[in-house]
Amino acid sequence: MLRRVFLASSAMMLASACTPGVFGRERGTARPVMRRSYDIRNLSFAAAPDIRVSEAEGYYPQADVVWRGDPLGPRIPQIESMFQEAFNRNKPKLAGDRPVNVRITLVRFHGVTDLTRLTVGGNYNIIFDMTVIDARTGAVLEPARRIVGNLSAPGGSRGRALIASGQTQRVRVTDFLSGLLLQQLV
């Protein structure tokens, strides 16, 4: 009995490492106060050159990219497709006066492993740098700033219920990215 309690407590502590503010988690750069009337045109996406991808099935793999919301394959392009979809969803909402291009550099995309999702749950921790560039002149309107987003990832029966209702990891994360990008660009 004590062994079960110890194992459950250890698993919860490991999963809590995914929560914001734990173990010195990074904070984003404050959004500059300025008038924005952007007409978003293009998104360029890249991953930081030293980014590490993990397919390990622990509670908290030591890597920059952990993603299980798509079949096994090239994770960076899978993540890029979610950013692109989120960006495209925001085009009709961001049709202001100034045409802009947005550059995203992925720093961290920490989803949850299947083991974590099926047991204790955790958080998606998404960190990227965003630069806003005038589409006509190429001038930088907003220099690169760090964006940090955290989305809960319920585990166990709650996680399975979300999936059964159509709220897969990909759906939830893409919806979250849509809102996060919109929030940063209005």
Rosetta blueprint (number, residue, H / E / L):
1 M L
2 L H
3 R H
4 R H
5 V H
6 F H
7 L H
8 A H
9 S H
10 S H
11 A H
12 M H
13 M H
14 L H
15 A H
16 S H
17 A L
18 C L
19 T L
20 P L
21 G L
22 V H
23 F H
24 G H
25 R L
26 E L
27 R L
28 G L
29 T L
30 A L
31 R L
32 P L
33 V L
34 M L
35 R L
36 R L
37 S L
38 Y E
39 D E
40 I E
41 R E
42 N E
43 L E
44 S E
45 F E
46 A E
47 A E
48 A L
49 P L
50 D L
51 I L
52 R L
53 V E
54 S L
55 E L
56 A L
57 E L
58 G L
59 Y L
60 Y L
61 P L
62 Q L
63 A L
64 D L
65 V E
66 V E
67 W L
68 R L
69 G L
70 D L
71 P L
72 L L
73 G L
74 P L
75 R H
76 I H
77 P H
78 Q H
79 I H
80 E H
81 S H
82 M H
83 F H
84 Q H
85 E H
86 A H
87 F H
88 N H
89 R H
90 N H
91 K L
92 P L
93 K L
94 L L
95 A E
96 G L
97 D L
98 R E
99 P E
100 V E
101 N E
102 V E
103 R E
104 I E
105 T E
106 L E
107 V E
108 R E
109 F E
110 H E
111 G L
112 V L
113 T L
114 D H
115 L H
116 T H
117 R H
118 L H
119 T L
120 V L
121 G L
122 G E
123 N E
124 Y E
125 N E
126 I E
127 I E
128 F E
129 D E
130 M E
131 T E
132 V E
133 I E
134 D E
135 A L
136 R L
137 T L
138 G L
139 A L
140 V E
141 L E
142 E E
143 P E
144 A E
145 R E
146 R E
147 I E
148 V E
149 G E
150 N E
151 L E
152 S E
153 A E
154 P L
155 G L
156 G H
157 S H
158 R H
159 G H
160 R H
161 A H
162 L H
163 I H
164 A H
165 S L
166 G L
167 Q L
168 T L
169 Q H
170 R H
171 V H
172 R H
173 V H
174 T H
175 D H
176 F H
177 L H
178 S H
179 G H
180 L H
181 L H
182 L H
183 Q H
184 Q H
185 L H
186 V L
